[in-house]
């Protein structure tokens, strides 16, 4: 049994918001660096493969301007936080979640280049979602699991929006985590979770191949299959219709608005991962939302 906290719930909600802002700062690192880390890994693997096939050392053009693949260590911990434009190493007060972006007015104090608003948005959204989880679920094991789930979705949504990648490094652990937490039926009975993982993947996989057969084009990526499978593992097969309805509806609205406003060219792809992630968060808080709105 979870002990009843002696401090008022609002205190813990505020503490959760503060923790969320800190985690959001780390998620910004993940969002910026993980795609580059993957790019470098693929570059090294492709270079090694070509060298093996040719029987001699060969190199490929660097995958991007900052891709110093072999000469610079680059991961989530190294190098230290710095401006991506002038590489100025950030002082501690320039690295405070939310506050630093506001104090610096969204610009690097050395080169005056703008700092993307995404840093502020991610930290703010993560703080609000984490506080909402504690408010909704209380101080429980469910809150701890839900926070990890939500943080993963936030990272995936922004990575996909910026790069159209949904890294296996996040989607696959998220899928397995969903099955593990439901060993105790925290969000869904385990049989439903297993069925949700399998049917979530197969559903989008089938749509992918049907669309490709009809049009000759690929309508989505394999990362979308894995993300829906992960959502199915967390919430069970019964929640997949709500997740698909919310994500497809939001994606359609955003796509039409972007097209009308001239931000999306005809035929240009729009990532589906952010809408799946949003639907996952909606289902976390309101698993029967569609039923309530329909009946």
C-alpha positions as CSV (number, residue, x, y, z in Angstrom):
1,X,0.0,0.0,0.0
2,X,1.3,3.5,-0.9
3,X,1.7,5.7,2.2
4,X,-0.4,8.8,2.3
5,X,1.9,11.9,1.9
6,X,2.0,14.3,4.8
7,X,2.5,17.3,2.6
8,X,-0.5,18.7,0.6
9,X,-1.0,17.4,-2.9
10,X,-0.4,20.9,-4.4
11,X,3.2,20.8,-3.0
12,X,3.9,17.5,-4.8
13,X,2.3,18.8,-8.0
14,X,4.6,21.8,-7.8
15,X,7.6,19.6,-7.2
16,X,6.5,17.4,-10.1
17,X,6.4,20.6,-12.3
18,X,9.9,21.5,-11.3
19,X,11.2,17.9,-11.9
20,X,9.4,18.0,-15.3
21,X,11.2,21.2,-16.3
22,X,14.5,19.6,-15.4
23,X,13.7,16.4,-17.3
24,X,12.5,18.6,-20.2
25,X,16.0,20.2,-20.3
26,X,17.4,16.7,-20.7
27,X,14.8,15.8,-23.3
28,X,16.0,18.8,-25.4
29,X,19.5,17.2,-25.4
30,X,18.0,13.9,-26.5
31,X,15.9,15.6,-29.2
32,X,18.9,17.5,-30.6
33,X,21.7,14.9,-30.2
34,X,20.1,11.4,-30.7
35,X,19.4,11.9,-34.4
36,X,22.9,13.1,-34.9
37,X,24.3,10.1,-32.9
38,X,22.3,7.8,-35.2
39,X,23.5,9.6,-38.3
40,X,27.1,9.1,-37.2
41,X,26.5,5.5,-36.4
42,X,24.9,4.8,-39.8
43,X,27.8,6.7,-41.4
44,X,30.4,4.5,-39.7
45,X,28.5,1.3,-40.5
46,X,28.1,2.3,-44.1
47,X,31.8,3.2,-44.4
48,X,32.8,-0.1,-42.8
49,X,30.4,-2.1,-45.1
50,X,31.8,-0.4,-48.3
51,X,35.3,-1.0,-47.2
52,X,34.6,-4.7,-46.6
53,X,32.9,-5.1,-49.9
54,X,35.7,-3.3,-51.8
55,X,38.5,-4.9,-49.8
56,X,40.1,-1.6,-49.2
57,X,39.5,1.5,-46.9
58,X,36.9,3.8,-48.4
59,X,35.2,6.9,-46.9
60,X,31.9,8.5,-47.6
61,X,31.2,12.2,-47.6
62,X,30.4,13.5,-44.1
63,X,26.7,13.1,-43.5
64,X,26.4,16.7,-42.2
65,X,28.4,19.8,-41.6
66,X,28.9,19.1,-37.9
67,X,29.4,15.3,-38.3
68,X,33.1,15.0,-37.2
69,X,32.4,11.3,-37.1
70,X,35.7,9.8,-36.1
71,X,37.6,12.7,-34.5
72,X,35.1,14.0,-31.9
73,X,33.3,12.1,-29.1
74,X,29.6,12.9,-29.3
75,X,26.8,11.5,-27.1
76,X,24.2,12.6,-24.7
77,X,26.8,13.5,-22.0
78,X,29.6,14.9,-24.1
79,X,30.4,17.6,-25.1
80,X,29.0,19.8,-22.4
81,X,26.0,22.0,-23.3
82,X,26.9,24.7,-25.7
83,X,25.5,27.0,-28.4
84,X,25.2,25.0,-31.6
85,X,26.1,28.1,-33.6
86,X,29.2,29.5,-31.9
87,X,30.0,26.5,-29.7
88,X,30.2,28.8,-26.6
89,X,30.0,26.5,-23.5
90,X,27.0,27.5,-21.5
91,X,27.4,28.8,-17.9
92,X,25.2,27.2,-15.2
93,X,22.8,30.1,-15.2
94,X,22.4,29.8,-19.0
95,X,21.2,26.2,-18.6
96,X,18.3,26.7,-16.2
97,X,15.1,25.2,-17.5
98,X,12.6,27.7,-18.8
99,X,14.2,30.7,-16.9
100,X,17.4,30.8,-19.0
101,X,15.5,31.0,-22.3
102,X,13.4,33.9,-20.9
103,X,16.4,35.7,-19.3
104,X,18.4,35.5,-22.6
105,X,15.3,36.5,-24.5
106,X,15.7,33.5,-26.8
107,X,19.2,34.5,-28.0
108,X,22.8,33.3,-27.3
109,X,24.5,36.0,-25.3
110,X,27.8,35.5,-27.2
111,X,26.8,35.3,-30.9
112,X,23.2,36.6,-30.5
113,X,21.9,33.9,-32.7
114,X,18.3,32.9,-31.8
115,X,17.8,29.9,-29.6
116,X,14.9,27.8,-31.0
117,X,11.6,28.2,-29.1
118,X,11.5,24.4,-29.1
119,X,13.7,24.5,-26.0
120,X,11.2,26.5,-24.0
121,X,8.2,24.6,-25.4
122,X,9.7,21.1,-24.5
123,X,10.6,22.2,-20.9
124,X,7.2,23.9,-20.4
125,X,5.2,21.0,-21.8
126,X,7.2,18.4,-19.8
127,X,6.7,20.4,-16.6
128,X,2.9,20.7,-17.3
129,X,2.5,17.0,-18.2
130,X,4.5,15.8,-15.2
131,X,2.5,18.0,-12.8
132,X,-0.7,16.8,-14.5
133,X,0.3,13.2,-13.9
134,X,0.8,13.7,-10.2
135,X,-2.4,15.6,-9.9
136,X,-4.3,12.9,-11.8
137,X,-2.8,9.8,-10.4
138,X,-1.4,11.0,-7.0
139,X,1.9,9.8,-5.6
140,X,1.8,6.2,-6.8
141,X,3.8,3.7,-8.8
142,X,1.3,4.4,-11.6
143,X,2.5,8.1,-11.6
144,X,6.1,7.0,-11.9
145,X,5.4,4.7,-14.8
146,X,3.2,7.3,-16.5
147,X,5.9,10.0,-16.2
148,X,8.4,7.8,-17.9
149,X,5.9,7.0,-20.6
150,X,5.0,10.7,-21.2
151,X,8.6,11.8,-21.3
152,X,9.4,9.2,-24.0
153,X,6.4,10.4,-26.0
154,X,7.5,14.0,-25.8
155,X,11.0,13.2,-27.0
156,X,9.6,11.0,-29.9
157,X,7.1,13.7,-31.0
158,X,9.7,16.4,-31.3
159,X,12.4,14.2,-32.9
160,X,9.9,13.0,-35.5
161,X,8.6,16.6,-36.1
162,X,12.1,17.9,-36.8
163,X,13.8,14.9,-38.5
164,X,11.0,12.4,-39.5
165,X,12.7,9.8,-37.4
166,X,11.2,7.6,-34.6
167,X,14.3,6.0,-33.2
168,X,14.3,2.3,-32.1
169,X,16.4,3.4,-29.2
170,X,13.1,4.9,-27.7
171,X,10.2,3.1,-29.4
172,X,11.4,-0.5,-28.6
173,X,12.2,0.1,-24.9
174,X,8.8,1.9,-24.6
175,X,7.1,-1.1,-26.1
176,X,8.8,-3.6,-23.7
177,X,8.2,-1.2,-20.8
178,X,4.4,-1.3,-21.6
179,X,4.3,-5.0,-21.4
180,X,6.4,-5.1,-18.2
181,X,4.2,-2.5,-16.3
182,X,1.1,-4.4,-17.3
183,X,2.4,-7.6,-15.6
184,X,0.7,-5.9,-12.7
185,X,-2.3,-4.7,-14.8
186,X,-1.3,-1.0,-14.1
187,X,-2.9,0.3,-17.3
188,X,-4.4,-2.7,-19.0
189,X,-4.7,-6.5,-18.4
190,X,-1.6,-8.3,-19.7
191,X,-3.4,-10.3,-22.4
192,X,-4.9,-7.0,-23.7
193,X,-1.4,-5.4,-23.7
194,X,0.1,-8.3,-25.7
195,X,-2.8,-8.2,-28.1
196,X,-2.5,-4.4,-28.3
197,X,1.2,-4.5,-29.2
198,X,0.7,-7.1,-31.9
199,X,-2.4,-5.5,-33.4
200,X,-1.0,-2.0,-33.2
201,X,2.0,-3.0,-35.3
202,X,0.1,-5.1,-37.8
203,X,-2.6,-2.5,-38.3
204,X,-0.3,0.3,-39.5
205,X,1.9,-2.3,-41.3
206,X,-1.2,-3.4,-43.3
207,X,-2.2,0.1,-44.1
208,X,1.3,0.9,-45.2
209,X,1.4,-2.0,-47.7
210,X,-2.2,-1.4,-48.9
211,X,-1.4,2.3,-49.6
212,X,1.9,1.4,-51.3
213,X,0.1,-1.2,-53.5
214,X,-2.5,1.3,-54.5
215,X,-0.3,4.3,-55.1
216,X,3.3,3.1,-55.4
217,X,4.2,5.4,-52.6
218,X,5.1,4.9,-48.9
219,X,2.6,6.7,-46.7
220,X,4.4,6.3,-43.4
221,X,7.5,4.9,-41.8
222,X,8.2,1.7,-39.8
223,X,8.7,3.9,-36.7
224,X,5.0,4.6,-36.7
225,X,4.2,0.9,-36.6
226,X,6.5,0.5,-33.6
227,X,5.1,3.5,-31.8
228,X,1.5,2.3,-32.2
229,X,2.6,-1.1,-31.0
230,X,4.1,0.6,-27.9
231,X,0.9,2.4,-27.3
232,X,-1.0,-0.8,-27.6
233,X,1.3,-2.5,-25.1
234,X,0.6,0.3,-22.6
235,X,-3.1,0.6,-23.0
236,X,-4.3,-2.6,-24.6
237,X,-6.0,-3.4,-27.9
238,X,-9.3,-1.8,-26.8
239,X,-7.8,1.7,-26.7
240,X,-6.3,1.5,-30.3
241,X,-9.5,2.8,-32.0
242,X,-9.4,5.9,-29.8
243,X,-5.7,6.4,-30.4
244,X,-6.1,6.1,-34.1
245,X,-9.2,8.3,-34.3
246,X,-7.6,11.2,-32.2
247,X,-4.2,11.0,-34.0
248,X,-5.7,10.8,-37.5
249,X,-8.2,13.6,-36.8
250,X,-5.5,15.9,-35.4
251,X,-3.1,15.1,-38.2
252,X,-5.8,15.8,-40.8
253,X,-6.6,19.2,-39.3
254,X,-3.0,20.2,-38.9
255,X,-2.2,19.1,-42.4
256,X,-5.1,21.1,-43.9
257,X,-4.3,24.2,-42.0
258,X,-0.6,23.9,-42.9
259,X,-1.5,23.5,-46.6
260,X,-3.9,26.4,-46.6
261,X,-1.4,28.7,-44.9
262,X,1.3,27.7,-47.4
263,X,3.5,25.9,-44.9
264,X,3.1,22.5,-46.5
265,X,3.7,21.9,-50.2
266,X,1.5,19.5,-52.2
267,X,2.7,16.0,-51.7
268,X,5.1,16.9,-49.0
269,X,5.2,14.4,-46.1
270,X,4.0,15.3,-42.6
271,X,5.2,13.2,-39.7
272,X,2.5,11.0,-38.0
273,X,4.5,10.3,-34.8
274,X,3.7,13.6,-33.0
275,X,-0.1,12.9,-33.5
276,X,0.3,9.4,-32.2
277,X,2.2,10.7,-29.2
278,X,-0.5,13.3,-28.5
279,X,-3.2,10.7,-28.8
280,X,-1.2,8.5,-26.3
281,X,-1.1,11.4,-23.8
282,X,-4.8,12.0,-24.2
283,X,-5.5,8.3,-23.6
284,X,-3.2,8.3,-20.5
285,X,-5.4,11.0,-18.9
286,X,-8.8,10.2,-20.5
287,X,-9.0,6.6,-21.7
288,X,-12.7,6.9,-22.4
289,X,-12.6,10.3,-24.1
290,X,-14.1,9.2,-27.4
291,X,-16.9,7.2,-25.7
292,X,-17.8,10.3,-23.6
293,X,-17.9,12.6,-26.7
294,X,-19.9,10.1,-28.7
295,X,-22.6,9.0,-26.3
